[in-house]
Amino acid sequence: MPFKEELKKTYEIFEESLVSVKKYMQSHGGDISIVDISPKKIEVKISGACAFCQGGKEEIRELIMSNLSDEIKNNYEIEVVSYISSDLLDQAKEILSR
């Protein structure tokens, strides 16, 4: 994923901190990935089964925060967004149009 040079180190540190969160989510039928990093915010998307969990976004955000260094915790807002694949949306539209 292309980022400005000054954000590459943040990306690498953050990506490493997601390893255990990613394993946890994959064991529950979900996944997580970095969408964007700006100078003050890191946006991640959750997908799969985890995208539909009640309170999932906040739980995932807490898991992420517990794995982050103070440097990143104190300097970046972490935003978790749900992602629904276009295939799933198409299936839902088909069902709803019946």
N, C-alpha and C positions, 0 to 999 in steps of 0.2 A: 504494500500500500504506500503510495508516494506521499511524503510529508516534507514540510520545510526542514532544512538541515537542523535548525535549532530544536525541532520537535522529535527528531529521530531517536535521541537518547530516552526521552520520555516514553515514546512508543515501545522501545525495547524493554524498559523497566516495567511498564504497564503490562505488556504482553507476557512477560515472565510471571508477573503476579497473578495472571489469569489462569495459569496452568492447573492449579488445584480446583478452581471454580469450574473450569471447563470440564474436568474429569467428573466432578460431582454432577454437573448438569447433564452430561452425556449419559451417565448412569441412570438418569431419570427421563431419558428420551428427548433431551433438549440440547441446546448449544448456545455459545456466546461468542461474539466477535467484535472487534473494534470497528466502528463506523467512521469516526472522525476525531481528530485531536486538534484543538485550537489552543491559543496561549492560556486560556483560563478554563477550558471545559474538555472533558473526554466523554465521547458518546459511544455506548456499546449497545448492540442489539441482542436480544434473546430470541431464540427461535425454537421450533419444535414444540414438544409438550409443555415446556416451561413458559412459553409465551402466553399460555392460557391459565396458568395457576393463579388462584386468588392470592393477592398479596405478593405475587412472585417477584415483581419488580423491586419492591422494597427489600425482600429477603435477599435477592441477588445483589442488590446494591450494598447491603450490610456484609455479605460474604466478600465482595470485592474490597470494601473498605478495610476489613480485618486483615487482608493480605497486602495492603499497600504500605509503602514507606511513608513516614511523616512528611517527607519532602513533597510527595505527590498529594497526599491527603490534604495538606495545608494550602496547596496552591492551585488545585483543580477541582471544579465541580464535576461530579460523576453523574451522568444522565443515562438511565437504562430505558431503552425503547423496545417494544414488542415488534416482531416481524412475522408477517404471515405470507407464505409463498403465494405467488400468482396462481399456481395450480390449485391450491386450497381455496383461494378466492373464487376461481372459476367453478369449482365443484359446488361451492356454497350458492353461487348465483344460479347454477343449473337447478339445484334442489329448490331454491326459493321461487324460481319461475314456473314450477309445475303447478 
